[in-house]
Amino acid sequence: MAKKAVATLHEGSTDGRAYSKVIKMVKSPKTGAYIFDEQMVPNEAVKDFFKK
């Protein structure tokens, strides 16, 4: 039987729903190719992440 890995997103916090995984597509100034910026941010900071 396989083990289940349990990961916490923030030490001391047991509520994993306080964070969201956000992905933004950004065009590279060097090559012109698109890259993906992935981060785990608190739910309150999601709009700020996309404004940058």
ModelCIF file with pLDDT and N, C-alpha, C, O atoms, coordinates in Angstrom:
data_MODEL
#
_entry.id   MODEL 
#
_entity.id                         1 
_entity.type                       polymer 
_entity.pdbx_number_of_molecules   1 
#
_entity_poly.entity_id                      1 
_entity_poly.type                           'polypeptide(L)' 
_entity_poly.nstd_linkage                   no 
_entity_poly.nstd_monomer                   no 
_entity_poly.pdbx_seq_one_letter_code       MAKKAVATLHEGSTDGRAYSKVIKMVKSPKTGAYIFDEQMVPNEAVKDFFKK 
_entity_poly.pdbx_seq_one_letter_code_can   MAKKAVATLHEGSTDGRAYSKVIKMVKSPKTGAYIFDEQMVPNEAVKDFFKK 
_entity_poly.pdbx_strand_id                 A 
#
loop_
_entity_poly_seq.entity_id 
_entity_poly_seq.num 
_entity_poly_seq.mon_id 
_entity_poly_seq.hetero 
1 1  MET n 
1 2  ALA n 
1 3  LYS n 
1 4  LYS n 
1 5  ALA n 
1 6  VAL n 
1 7  ALA n 
1 8  THR n 
1 9  LEU n 
1 10 HIS n 
1 11 GLU n 
1 12 GLY n 
1 13 SER n 
1 14 THR n 
1 15 ASP n 
1 16 GLY n 
1 17 ARG n 
1 18 ALA n 
1 19 TYR n 
1 20 SER n 
1 21 LYS n 
1 22 VAL n 
1 23 ILE n 
1 24 LYS n 
1 25 MET n 
1 26 VAL n 
1 27 LYS n 
1 28 SER n 
1 29 PRO n 
1 30 LYS n 
1 31 THR n 
1 32 GLY n 
1 33 ALA n 
1 34 TYR n 
1 35 ILE n 
1 36 PHE n 
1 37 ASP n 
1 38 GLU n 
1 39 GLN n 
1 40 MET n 
1 41 VAL n 
1 42 PRO n 
1 43 ASN n 
1 44 GLU n 
1 45 ALA n 
1 46 VAL n 
1 47 LYS n 
1 48 ASP n 
1 49 PHE n 
1 50 PHE n 
1 51 LYS n 
1 52 LYS n 
#
_struct_asym.id          A 
_struct_asym.entity_id   1 
#
loop_
_ma_qa_metric.id 
_ma_qa_metric.mode 
_ma_qa_metric.name 
_ma_qa_metric.software_group_id 
_ma_qa_metric.type 
1 global pLDDT . pLDDT 
2 local  pLDDT . pLDDT 
#
_ma_qa_metric_global.metric_id      1 
_ma_qa_metric_global.metric_value   82.04 
_ma_qa_metric_global.model_id       1 
_ma_qa_metric_global.ordinal_id     1 
#
loop_
_ma_qa_metric_local.label_asym_id 
_ma_qa_metric_local.label_comp_id 
_ma_qa_metric_local.label_seq_id 
_ma_qa_metric_local.metric_id 
_ma_qa_metric_local.metric_value 
_ma_qa_metric_local.model_id 
_ma_qa_metric_local.ordinal_id 
A MET 1  2 61.00 1 1  
A ALA 2  2 69.00 1 2  
A LYS 3  2 65.00 1 3  
A LYS 4  2 67.00 1 4  
A ALA 5  2 66.00 1 5  
A VAL 6  2 62.00 1 6  
A ALA 7  2 60.00 1 7  
A THR 8  2 55.00 1 8  
A LEU 9  2 52.00 1 9  
A HIS 10 2 52.00 1 10 
A GLU 11 2 57.00 1 11 
A GLY 12 2 55.00 1 12 
A SER 13 2 57.00 1 13 
A THR 14 2 57.00 1 14 
A ASP 15 2 63.00 1 15 
A GLY 16 2 64.00 1 16 
A ARG 17 2 82.00 1 17 
A ALA 18 2 90.00 1 18 
A TYR 19 2 92.00 1 19 
A SER 20 2 92.00 1 20 
A LYS 21 2 94.00 1 21 
A VAL 22 2 95.00 1 22 
A ILE 23 2 94.00 1 23 
A LYS 24 2 94.00 1 24 
A MET 25 2 94.00 1 25 
A VAL 26 2 93.00 1 26 
A LYS 27 2 94.00 1 27 
A SER 28 2 91.00 1 28 
A PRO 29 2 91.00 1 29 
A LYS 30 2 93.00 1 30 
A THR 31 2 93.00 1 31 
A GLY 32 2 93.00 1 32 
A ALA 33 2 96.00 1 33 
A TYR 34 2 96.00 1 34 
A ILE 35 2 93.00 1 35 
A PHE 36 2 94.00 1 36 
A ASP 37 2 92.00 1 37 
A GLU 38 2 94.00 1 38 
A GLN 39 2 93.00 1 39 
A MET 40 2 93.00 1 40 
A VAL 41 2 92.00 1 41 
A PRO 42 2 93.00 1 42 
A ASN 43 2 92.00 1 43 
A GLU 44 2 92.00 1 44 
A ALA 45 2 92.00 1 45 
A VAL 46 2 92.00 1 46 
A LYS 47 2 92.00 1 47 
A ASP 48 2 92.00 1 48 
A PHE 49 2 89.00 1 49 
A PHE 50 2 89.00 1 50 
A LYS 51 2 87.00 1 51 
A LYS 52 2 76.00 1 52 
#
loop_
_atom_site.group_PDB 
_atom_site.id 
_atom_site.type_symbol 
_atom_site.label_atom_id 
_atom_site.label_alt_id 
_atom_site.label_comp_id 
_atom_site.label_asym_id 
_atom_site.label_entity_id 
_atom_site.label_seq_id 
_atom_site.pdbx_PDB_ins_code 
_atom_site.Cartn_x 
_atom_site.Cartn_y 
_atom_site.Cartn_z 
_atom_site.occupancy 
_atom_site.B_iso_or_equiv 
_atom_site.pdbx_formal_charge 
_atom_site.auth_seq_id 
_atom_site.auth_comp_id 
_atom_site.auth_asym_id 
_atom_site.auth_atom_id 
_atom_site.pdbx_PDB_model_num 
ATOM 1   N N  . MET A 1 1  ? 0.845  -1.173 0.000   1.00 61.00 ? 1  MET A N  1 
ATOM 2   C CA . MET A 1 1  ? 0.000  0.000  0.000   1.00 61.00 ? 1  MET A CA 1 
ATOM 3   C C  . MET A 1 1  ? 0.897  1.244  0.000   1.00 61.00 ? 1  MET A C  1 
ATOM 4   O O  . MET A 1 1  ? 1.907  1.283  0.703   1.00 61.00 ? 1  MET A O  1 
ATOM 5   N N  . ALA A 1 2  ? 0.531  2.244  -0.777  1.00 69.00 ? 2  ALA A N  1 
ATOM 6   C CA . ALA A 1 2  ? 1.351  3.452  -0.906  1.00 69.00 ? 2  ALA A CA 1 
ATOM 7   C C  . ALA A 1 2  ? 1.090  4.419  0.239   1.00 69.00 ? 2  ALA A C  1 
ATOM 8   O O  . ALA A 1 2  ? -0.017 4.497  0.771   1.00 69.00 ? 2  ALA A O  1 
ATOM 9   N N  . LYS A 1 3  ? 2.130  5.151  0.604   1.00 65.00 ? 3  LYS A N  1 
ATOM 10  C CA . LYS A 1 3  ? 1.993  6.166  1.639   1.00 65.00 ? 3  LYS A CA 1 
ATOM 11  C C  . LYS A 1 3  ? 1.422  7.440  1.034   1.00 65.00 ? 3  LYS A C  1 
ATOM 12  O O  . LYS A 1 3  ? 1.662  7.740  -0.136  1.00 65.00 ? 3  LYS A O  1 
ATOM 13  N N  . LYS A 1 4  ? 0.682  8.172  1.815   1.00 67.00 ? 4  LYS A N  1 
ATOM 14  C CA . LYS A 1 4  ? 0.167  9.458  1.379   1.00 67.00 ? 4  LYS A CA 1 
ATOM 15  C C  . LYS A 1 4  ? 1.034  10.551 1.982   1.00 67.00 ? 4  LYS A C  1 
ATOM 16  O O  . LYS A 1 4  ? 1.242  10.584 3.195   1.00 67.00 ? 4  LYS A O  1 
ATOM 17  N N  . ALA A 1 5  ? 1.535  11.437 1.150   1.00 66.00 ? 5  ALA A N  1 
ATOM 18  C CA . ALA A 1 5  ? 2.348  12.553 1.639   1.00 66.00 ? 5  ALA A CA 1 
ATOM 19  C C  . ALA A 1 5  ? 1.430  13.706 2.013   1.00 66.00 ? 5  ALA A C  1 
ATOM 20  O O  . ALA A 1 5  ? 0.542  14.082 1.246   1.00 66.00 ? 5  ALA A O  1 
ATOM 21  N N  . VAL A 1 6  ? 1.647  14.253 3.173   1.00 62.00 ? 6  VAL A N  1 
ATOM 22  C CA . VAL A 1 6  ? 0.846  15.378 3.640   1.00 62.00 ? 6  VAL A CA 1 
ATOM 23  C C  . VAL A 1 6  ? 1.772  16.584 3.739   1.00 62.00 ? 6  VAL A C  1 
ATOM 24  O O  . VAL A 1 6  ? 2.748  16.568 4.490   1.00 62.00 ? 6  VAL A O  1 
ATOM 25  N N  . ALA A 1 7  ? 1.464  17.618 2.985   1.00 60.00 ? 7  ALA A N  1 
ATOM 26  C CA . ALA A 1 7  ? 2.308  18.813 2.987   1.00 60.00 ? 7  ALA A CA 1 
ATOM 27  C C  . ALA A 1 7  ? 1.515  19.999 3.503   1.00 60.00 ? 7  ALA A C  1 
ATOM 28  O O  . ALA A 1 7  ? 0.346  20.172 3.158   1.00 60.00 ? 7  ALA A O  1 
ATOM 29  N N  . THR A 1 8  ? 2.150  20.811 4.325   1.00 55.00 ? 8  THR A N  1 
ATOM 30  C CA . THR A 1 8  ? 1.527  22.045 4.764   1.00 55.00 ? 8  THR A CA 1 
ATOM 31  C C  . THR A 1 8  ? 2.141  23.184 3.971   1.00 55.00 ? 8  THR A C  1 
ATOM 32  O O  . THR A 1 8  ? 3.341  23.173 3.699   1.00 55.00 ? 8  THR A O  1 
ATOM 33  N N  . LEU A 1 9  ? 1.339  24.159 3.599   1.00 52.00 ? 9  LEU A N  1 
ATOM 34  C CA . LEU A 1 9  ? 1.812  25.257 2.774   1.00 52.00 ? 9  LEU A CA 1 
ATOM 35  C C  . LEU A 1 9  ? 2.489  26.347 3.587   1.00 52.00 ? 9  LEU A C  1 
ATOM 36  O O  . LEU A 1 9  ? 3.349  27.061 3.070   1.00 52.00 ? 9  LEU A O  1 
ATOM 37  N N  . HIS A 1 10 ? 2.121  26.481 4.820   1.00 52.00 ? 10 HIS A N  1 
ATOM 38  C CA . HIS A 1 10 ? 2.688  27.525 5.668   1.00 52.00 ? 10 HIS A CA 1 
ATOM 39  C C  . HIS A 1 10 ? 2.837  26.955 7.060   1.00 52.00 ? 10 HIS A C  1 
ATOM 40  O O  . HIS A 1 10 ? 1.882  26.425 7.629   1.00 52.00 ? 10 HIS A O  1 
ATOM 41  N N  . GLU A 1 11 ? 4.019  27.060 7.604   1.00 57.00 ? 11 GLU A N  1 
ATOM 42  C CA . GLU A 1 11 ? 4.279  26.480 8.919   1.00 57.00 ? 11 GLU A CA 1 
ATOM 43  C C  . GLU A 1 11 ? 3.405  27.138 9.969   1.00 57.00 ? 11 GLU A C  1 
ATOM 44  O O  . GLU A 1 11 ? 3.335  28.365 10.046  1.00 57.00 ? 11 GLU A O  1 
ATOM 45  N N  . GLY A 1 12 ? 2.756  26.347 10.758  1.00 55.00 ? 12 GLY A N  1 
ATOM 46  C CA . GLY A 1 12 ? 1.888  26.868 11.801  1.00 55.00 ? 12 GLY A CA 1 
ATOM 47  C C  . GLY A 1 12 ? 0.445  27.032 11.353  1.00 55.00 ? 12 GLY A C  1 
ATOM 48  O O  . GLY A 1 12 ? -0.440 27.233 12.185  1.00 55.00 ? 12 GLY A O  1 
ATOM 49  N N  . SER A 1 13 ? 0.196  26.950 10.069  1.00 57.00 ? 13 SER A N  1 
ATOM 50  C CA . SER A 1 13 ? -1.166 27.096 9.560   1.00 57.00 ? 13 SER A CA 1 
ATOM 51  C C  . SER A 1 13 ? -1.651 25.738 9.072   1.00 57.00 ? 13 SER A C  1 
ATOM 52  O O  . SER A 1 13 ? -0.972 25.081 8.282   1.00 57.00 ? 13 SER A O  1 
ATOM 53  N N  . THR A 1 14 ? -2.805 25.324 9.532   1.00 57.00 ? 14 THR A N  1 
ATOM 54  C CA . THR A 1 14 ? -3.341 24.049 9.089   1.00 57.00 ? 14 THR A CA 1 
ATOM 55  C C  . THR A 1 14 ? -4.392 24.237 8.007   1.00 57.00 ? 14 THR A C  1 
ATOM 56  O O  . THR A 1 14 ? -4.900 23.253 7.470   1.00 57.00 ? 14 THR A O  1 
ATOM 57  N N  . ASP A 1 15 ? -4.726 25.467 7.677   1.00 63.00 ? 15 ASP A N  1 
ATOM 58  C CA . ASP A 1 15 ? -5.744 25.740 6.665   1.00 63.00 ? 15 ASP A CA 1 
ATOM 59  C C  . ASP A 1 15 ? -5.065 25.975 5.321   1.00 63.00 ? 15 ASP A C  1 
ATOM 60  O O  . ASP A 1 15 ? -4.574 27.074 5.062   1.00 63.00 ? 15 ASP A O  1 
ATOM 61  N N  . GLY A 1 16 ? -5.032 24.960 4.468   1.00 64.00 ? 16 GLY A N  1 
ATOM 62  C CA . GLY A 1 16 ? -4.390 25.071 3.164   1.00 64.00 ? 16 GLY A CA 1 
ATOM 63  C C  . GLY A 1 16 ? -5.168 25.914 2.183   1.00 64.00 ? 16 GLY A C  1 
ATOM 64  O O  . GLY A 1 16 ? -4.639 26.296 1.139   1.00 64.00 ? 16 GLY A O  1 
ATOM 65  N N  . ARG A 1 17 ? -6.406 26.210 2.497   1.00 82.00 ? 17 ARG A N  1 
ATOM 66  C CA . ARG A 1 17 ? -7.220 27.017 1.586   1.00 82.00 ? 17 ARG A CA 1 
ATOM 67  C C  . ARG A 1 17 ? -6.913 28.493 1.700   1.00 82.00 ? 17 ARG A C  1 
ATOM 68  O O  . ARG A 1 17 ? -7.519 29.292 0.987   1.00 82.00 ? 17 ARG A O  1 
ATOM 69  N N  . ALA A 1 18 ? -5.996 28.887 2.567   1.00 90.00 ? 18 ALA A N  1 
ATOM 70  C CA . ALA A 1 18 ? -5.623 30.286 2.711   1.00 90.00 ? 18 ALA A CA 1 
ATOM 71  C C  . ALA A 1 18 ? -4.683 30.718 1.597   1.00 90.00 ? 18 ALA A C  1 
ATOM 72  O O  . ALA A 1 18 ? -4.422 31.910 1.434   1.00 90.00 ? 18 ALA A O  1 
ATOM 73  N N  . TYR A 1 19 ? -4.165 29.748 0.819   1.00 92.00 ? 19 TYR A N  1 
ATOM 74  C CA . TYR A 1 19 ? -3.230 30.030 -0.266  1.00 92.00 ? 19 TYR A CA 1 
ATOM 75  C C  . TYR A 1 19 ? -3.798 29.547 -1.591  1.00 92.00 ? 19 TYR A C  1 
ATOM 76  O O  . TYR A 1 19 ? -4.573 28.591 -1.636  1.00 92.00 ? 19 TYR A O  1 
ATOM 77  N N  . SER A 1 20 ? -3.402 30.222 -2.679  1.00 92.00 ? 20 SER A N  1 
ATOM 78  C CA . SER A 1 20 ? -3.812 29.822 -4.017  1.00 92.00 ? 20 SER A CA 1 
ATOM 79  C C  . SER A 1 20 ? -2.586 29.715 -4.903  1.00 92.00 ? 20 SER A C  1 
ATOM 80  O O  . SER A 1 20 ? -1.634 30.481 -4.757  1.00 92.00 ? 20 SER A O  1 
ATOM 81  N N  . LYS A 1 21 ? -2.613 28.764 -5.822  1.00 94.00 ? 21 LYS A N  1 
ATOM 82  C CA . LYS A 1 21 ? -1.537 28.659 -6.805  1.00 94.00 ? 21 LYS A CA 1 
ATOM 83  C C  . LYS A 1 21 ? -1.947 29.513 -7.994  1.00 94.00 ? 21 LYS A C  1 
ATOM 84  O O  . LYS A 1 21 ? -2.994 29.290 -8.602  1.00 94.00 ? 21 LYS A O  1 
ATOM 85  N N  . VAL A 1 22 ? -1.108 30.499 -8.319  1.00 95.00 ? 22 VAL A N  1 
ATOM 86  C CA . VAL A 1 22 ? -1.406 31.402 -9.422  1.00 95.00 ? 22 VAL A CA 1 
ATOM 87  C C  . VAL A 1 22 ? -0.356 31.215 -10.508 1.00 95.00 ? 22 VAL A C  1 
ATOM 88  O O  . VAL A 1 22 ? 0.824  31.008 -10.223 1.00 95.00 ? 22 VAL A O  1 
ATOM 89  N N  . ILE A 1 23 ? -0.804 31.291 -11.755 1.00 94.00 ? 23 ILE A N  1 
ATOM 90  C CA . ILE A 1 23 ? 0.077  31.121 -12.906 1.00 94.00 ? 23 ILE A CA 1 
ATOM 91  C C  . ILE A 1 23 ? -0.155 32.297 -13.843 1.00 94.00 ? 23 ILE A C  1 
ATOM 92  O O  . ILE A 1 23 ? -1.285 32.573 -14.246 1.00 94.00 ? 23 ILE A O  1 
ATOM 93  N N  . LYS A 1 24 ? 0.937  32.990 -14.185 1.00 94.00 ? 24 LYS A N  1 
ATOM 94  C CA . LYS A 1 24 ? 0.848  34.145 -15.084 1.00 94.00 ? 24 LYS A CA 1 
ATOM 95  C C  . LYS A 1 24 ? 1.786  33.913 -16.255 1.00 94.00 ? 24 LYS A C  1 
ATOM 96  O O  . LYS A 1 24 ? 2.932  33.504 -16.068 1.00 94.00 ? 24 LYS A O  1 
ATOM 97  N N  . MET A 1 25 ? 1.297  34.175 -17.476 1.00 94.00 ? 25 MET A N  1 
ATOM 98  C CA . MET A 1 25 ? 2.119  34.032 -18.671 1.00 94.00 ? 25 MET A CA 1 
ATOM 99  C C  . MET A 1 25 ? 2.822  35.361 -18.928 1.00 94.00 ? 25 MET A C  1 
ATOM 100 O O  . MET A 1 25 ? 2.177  36.405 -19.019 1.00 94.00 ? 25 MET A O  1 
ATOM 101 N N  . VAL A 1 26 ? 4.163  35.316 -19.044 1.00 93.00 ? 26 VAL A N  1 
ATOM 102 C CA . VAL A 1 26 ? 4.972  36.513 -19.203 1.00 93.00 ? 26 VAL A CA 1 
ATOM 103 C C  . VAL A 1 26 ? 5.849  36.341 -20.435 1.00 93.00 ? 26 VAL A C  1 
ATOM 104 O O  . VAL A 1 26 ? 6.427  35.275 -20.643 1.00 93.00 ? 26 VAL A O  1 
ATOM 105 N N  . LYS A 1 27 ? 5.951  37.400 -21.263 1.00 94.00 ? 27 LYS A N  1 
ATOM 106 C CA . LYS A 1 27 ? 6.802  37.345 -22.444 1.00 94.00 ? 27 LYS A CA 1 
ATOM 107 C C  . LYS A 1 27 ? 8.227  37.712 -22.054 1.00 94.00 ? 27 LYS A C  1 
ATOM 108 O O  . LYS A 1 27 ? 8.449  38.750 -21.430 1.00 94.00 ? 27 LYS A O  1 
ATOM 109 N N  . SER A 1 28 ? 9.192  36.876 -22.413 1.00 91.00 ? 28 SER A N  1 
ATOM 110 C CA . SER A 1 28 ? 10.595 37.100 -22.082 1.00 91.00 ? 28 SER A CA 1 
ATOM 111 C C  . SER A 1 28 ? 11.152 38.228 -22.953 1.00 91.00 ? 28 SER A C  1 
ATOM 112 O O  . SER A 1 28 ? 10.986 38.192 -24.172 1.00 91.00 ? 28 SER A O  1 
ATOM 113 N N  . PRO A 1 29 ? 11.806 39.226 -22.358 1.00 91.00 ? 29 PRO A N  1 
ATOM 114 C CA . PRO A 1 29 ? 12.360 40.321 -23.160 1.00 91.00 ? 29 PRO A CA 1 
ATOM 115 C C  . PRO A 1 29 ? 13.566 39.882 -24.008 1.00 91.00 ? 29 PRO A C  1 
ATOM 116 O O  . PRO A 1 29 ? 13.835 40.489 -25.044 1.00 91.00 ? 29 PRO A O  1 
ATOM 117 N N  . LYS A 1 30 ? 14.290 38.844 -23.585 1.00 93.00 ? 30 LYS A N  1 
ATOM 118 C CA . LYS A 1 30 ? 15.466 38.385 -24.335 1.00 93.00 ? 30 LYS A CA 1 
ATOM 119 C C  . LYS A 1 30 ? 15.090 37.623 -25.595 1.00 93.00 ? 30 LYS A C  1 
ATOM 120 O O  . LYS A 1 30 ? 15.524 37.968 -26.694 1.00 93.00 ? 30 LYS A O  1 
ATOM 121 N N  . THR A 1 31 ? 14.282 36.586 -25.430 1.00 93.00 ? 31 THR A N  1 
ATOM 122 C CA . THR A 1 31 ? 13.995 35.684 -26.546 1.00 93.00 ? 31 THR A CA 1 
ATOM 123 C C  . THR A 1 31 ? 12.651 35.940 -27.211 1.00 93.00 ? 31 THR A C  1 
ATOM 124 O O  . THR A 1 31 ? 12.440 35.533 -28.353 1.00 93.00 ? 31 THR A O  1 
ATOM 125 N N  . GLY A 1 32 ? 11.750 36.602 -26.518 1.00 93.00 ? 32 GLY A N  1 
ATOM 126 C CA . GLY A 1 32 ? 10.413 36.821 -27.063 1.00 93.00 ? 32 GLY A CA 1 
ATOM 127 C C  . GLY A 1 32 ? 9.480  35.649 -26.821 1.00 93.00 ? 32 GLY A C  1 
ATOM 128 O O  . GLY A 1 32 ? 8.303  35.707 -27.176 1.00 93.00 ? 32 GLY A O  1 
ATOM 129 N N  . ALA A 1 33 ? 9.998  34.582 -26.218 1.00 96.00 ? 33 ALA A N  1 
ATOM 130 C CA . ALA A 1 33 ? 9.172  33.408 -25.922 1.00 96.00 ? 33 ALA A CA 1 
ATOM 131 C C  . ALA A 1 33 ? 8.375  33.669 -24.645 1.00 96.00 ? 33 ALA A C  1 
ATOM 132 O O  . ALA A 1 33 ? 8.754  34.505 -23.825 1.00 96.00 ? 33 ALA A O  1 
ATOM 133 N N  . TYR A 1 34 ? 7.290  32.957 -24.491 1.00 96.00 ? 34 TYR A N  1 
ATOM 134 C CA . TYR A 1 34 ? 6.468  33.089 -23.294 1.00 96.00 ? 34 TYR A CA 1 
ATOM 135 C C  . TYR A 1 34 ? 6.938  32.120 -22.222 1.00 96.00 ? 34 TYR A C  1 
ATOM 136 O O  . TYR A 1 34 ? 7.249  30.964 -22.511 1.00 96.00 ? 34 TYR A O  1 
ATOM 137 N N  . ILE A 1 35 ? 6.989  32.594 -20.985 1.00 93.00 ? 35 ILE A N  1 
ATOM 138 C CA . ILE A 1 35 ? 7.314  31.758 -19.835 1.00 93.00 ? 35 ILE A CA 1 
ATOM 139 C C  . ILE A 1 35 ? 6.170  31.858 -18.846 1.00 93.00 ? 35 ILE A C  1 
ATOM 140 O O  . ILE A 1 35 ? 5.368  32.790 -18.899 1.00 93.00 ? 35 ILE A O  1 
ATOM 141 N N  . PHE A 1 36 ? 6.099  30.895 -17.949 1.00 94.00 ? 36 PHE A N  1 
ATOM 142 C CA . PHE A 1 36 ? 5.033  30.862 -16.957 1.00 94.00 ? 36 PHE A CA 1 
ATOM 143 C C  . PHE A 1 36 ? 5.609  31.127 -15.579 1.00 94.00 ? 36 PHE A C  1 
ATOM 144 O O  . PHE A 1 36 ? 6.560  30.470 -15.156 1.00 94.00 ? 36 PHE A O  1 
ATOM 145 N N  . ASP A 1 37 ? 5.028  32.094 -14.881 1.00 92.00 ? 37 ASP A N  1 
ATOM 146 C CA . ASP A 1 37 ? 5.429  32.443 -13.522 1.00 92.00 ? 37 ASP A CA 1 
ATOM 147 C C  . ASP A 1 37 ? 4.404  31.817 -12.580 1.00 92.00 ? 37 ASP A C  1 
ATOM 148 O O  . ASP A 1 37 ? 3.255  32.256 -12.530 1.00 92.00 ? 37 ASP A O  1 
ATOM 149 N N  . GLU A 1 38 ? 4.821  30.787 -11.830 1.00 94.00 ? 38 GLU A N  1 
ATOM 150 C CA . GLU A 1 38 ? 3.939  30.084 -10.900 1.00 94.00 ? 38 GLU A CA 1 
ATOM 151 C C  . GLU A 1 38 ? 4.358  30.393 -9.471  1.00 94.00 ? 38 GLU A C  1 
ATOM 152 O O  . GLU A 1 38 ? 5.543  30.341 -9.141  1.00 94.00 ? 38 GLU A O  1 
ATOM 153 N N  . GLN A 1 39 ? 3.388  30.715 -8.625  1.00 93.00 ? 39 GLN A N  1 
ATOM 154 C CA . GLN A 1 39 ? 3.672  30.988 -7.220  1.00 93.00 ? 39 GLN A CA 1 
ATOM 155 C C  . GLN A 1 39 ? 2.481  30.578 -6.368  1.00 93.00 ? 39 GLN A C  1 
ATOM 156 O O  . GLN A 1 39 ? 1.342  30.519 -6.831  1.00 93.00 ? 39 GLN A O  1 
ATOM 157 N N  . MET A 1 40 ? 2.787  30.298 -5.100  1.00 93.00 ? 40 MET A N  1 
ATOM 158 C CA . MET A 1 40 ? 1.752  30.090 -4.104  1.00 93.00 ? 40 MET A CA 1 
ATOM 159 C C  . MET A 1 40 ? 1.657  31.393 -3.320  1.00 93.00 ? 40 MET A C  1 
ATOM 160 O O  . MET A 1 40 ? 2.614  31.793 -2.656  1.00 93.00 ? 40 MET A O  1 
ATOM 161 N N  . VAL A 1 41 ? 0.507  32.054 -3.395  1.00 92.00 ? 41 VAL A N  1 
ATOM 162 C CA . VAL A 1 41 ? 0.333  33.331 -2.715  1.00 92.00 ? 41 VAL A CA 1 
ATOM 163 C C  . VAL A 1 41 ? -0.908 33.267 -1.825  1.00 92.00 ? 41 VAL A C  1 
ATOM 164 O O  . VAL A 1 41 ? -1.821 32.485 -2.092  1.00 92.00 ? 41 VAL A O  1 
ATOM 165 N N  . PRO A 1 42 ? -0.947 34.087 -0.766  1.00 93.00 ? 42 PRO A N  1 
ATOM 166 C CA . PRO A 1 42 ? -2.164 34.150 0.056   1.00 93.00 ? 42 PRO A CA 1 
ATOM 167 C C  . PRO A 1 42 ? -3.339 34.662 -0.773  1.00 93.00 ? 42 PRO A C  1 
ATOM 168 O O  . PRO A 1 42 ? -3.150 35.421 -1.724  1.00 93.00 ? 42 PRO A O  1 
ATOM 169 N N  . ASN A 1 43 ? -4.527 34.252 -0.417  1.00 92.00 ? 43 ASN A N  1 
ATOM 170 C CA . ASN A 1 43 ? -5.717 34.641 -1.178  1.00 92.00 ? 43 ASN A CA 1 
ATOM 171 C C  . ASN A 1 43 ? -5.882 36.158 -1.277  1.00 92.00 ? 43 ASN A C  1 
ATOM 172 O O  . ASN A 1 43 ? -6.408 36.659 -2.271  1.00 92.00 ? 43 ASN A O  1 
ATOM 173 N N  . GLU A 1 44 ? -5.440 36.889 -0.258  1.00 92.00 ? 44 GLU A N  1 
ATOM 174 C CA . GLU A 1 44 ? -5.583 38.343 -0.268  1.00 92.00 ? 44 GLU A CA 1 
ATOM 175 C C  . GLU A 1 44 ? -4.639 38.993 -1.282  1.00 92.00 ? 44 GLU A C  1 
ATOM 176 O O  . GLU A 1 44 ? -4.901 40.116 -1.714  1.00 92.00 ? 44 GLU A O  1 
ATOM 177 N N  . ALA A 1 45 ? -3.552 38.325 -1.677  1.00 92.00 ? 45 ALA A N  1 
ATOM 178 C CA . ALA A 1 45 ? -2.538 38.911 -2.556  1.00 92.00 ? 45 ALA A CA 1 
ATOM 179 C C  . ALA A 1 45 ? -2.665 38.482 -4.016  1.00 92.00 ? 45 ALA A C  1 
ATOM 180 O O  . ALA A 1 45 ? -1.782 38.780 -4.820  1.00 92.00 ? 45 ALA A O  1 
ATOM 181 N N  . VAL A 1 46 ? -3.737 37.794 -4.369  1.00 92.00 ? 46 VAL A N  1 
ATOM 182 C CA . VAL A 1 46 ? -3.885 37.295 -5.737  1.00 92.00 ? 46 VAL A CA 1 
ATOM 183 C C  . VAL A 1 46 ? -4.016 38.453 -6.729  1.00 92.00 ? 46 VAL A C  1 
ATOM 184 O O  . VAL A 1 46 ? -3.364 38.442 -7.773  1.00 92.00 ? 46 VAL A O  1 
ATOM 185 N N  . LYS A 1 47 ? -4.832 39.430 -6.426  1.00 92.00 ? 47 LYS A N  1 
ATOM 186 C CA . LYS A 1 47 ? -5.009 40.554 -7.341  1.00 92.00 ? 47 LYS A CA 1 
ATOM 187 C C  . LYS A 1 47 ? -3.728 41.354 -7.495  1.00 92.00 ? 47 LYS A C  1 
ATOM 188 O O  . LYS A 1 47 ? -3.437 41.838 -8.589  1.00 92.00 ? 47 LYS A O  1 
ATOM 189 N N  . ASP A 1 48 ? -2.957 41.505 -6.430  1.00 92.00 ? 48 ASP A N  1 
ATOM 190 C CA . ASP A 1 48 ? -1.683 42.213 -6.489  1.00 92.00 ? 48 ASP A CA 1 
ATOM 191 C C  . ASP A 1 48 ? -0.686 41.469 -7.374  1.00 92.00 ? 48 ASP A C  1 
ATOM 192 O O  . ASP A 1 48 ? 0.110  42.100 -8.069  1.00 92.00 ? 48 ASP A O  1 
ATOM 193 N N  . PHE A 1 49 ? -0.720 40.141 -7.356  1.00 89.00 ? 49 PHE A N  1 
ATOM 194 C CA . PHE A 1 49 ? 0.178  39.343 -8.173  1.00 89.00 ? 49 PHE A CA 1 
ATOM 195 C C  . PHE A 1 49 ? -0.061 39.614 -9.650  1.00 89.00 ? 49 PHE A C  1 
ATOM 196 O O  . PHE A 1 49 ? 0.893  39.741 -10.418 1.00 89.00 ? 49 PHE A O  1 
ATOM 197 N N  . PHE A 1 50 ? -1.317 39.705 -10.056 1.00 89.00 ? 50 PHE A N  1 
ATOM 198 C CA . PHE A 1 50 ? -1.622 39.906 -11.467 1.00 89.00 ? 50 PHE A CA 1 
ATOM 199 C C  . PHE A 1 50 ? -1.460 41.356 -11.908 1.00 89.00 ? 50 PHE A C  1 
ATOM 200 O O  . PHE A 1 50 ? -1.357 41.616 -13.107 1.00 89.00 ? 50 PHE A O  1 
ATOM 201 N N  . LYS A 1 51 ? -1.435 42.307 -10.978 1.00 87.00 ? 51 LYS A N  1 
ATOM 202 C CA . LYS A 1 51 ? -1.221 43.701 -11.338 1.00 87.00 ? 51 LYS A CA 1 
ATOM 203 C C  . LYS A 1 51 ? 0.230  43.983 -11.722 1.00 87.00 ? 51 LYS A C  1 
ATOM 204 O O  . LYS A 1 51 ? 0.495  44.897 -12.503 1.00 87.00 ? 51 LYS A O  1 
ATOM 205 N N  . LYS A 1 52 ? 1.184  43.201 -11.174 1.00 76.00 ? 52 LYS A N  1 
ATOM 206 C CA . LYS A 1 52 ? 2.596  43.411 -11.470 1.00 76.00 ? 52 LYS A CA 1 
ATOM 207 C C  . LYS A 1 52 ? 2.921  43.129 -12.911 1.00 76.00 ? 52 LYS A C  1 
ATOM 208 O O  . LYS A 1 52 ? 4.074  43.260 -13.321 1.00 76.00 ? 52 LYS A O  1 
#
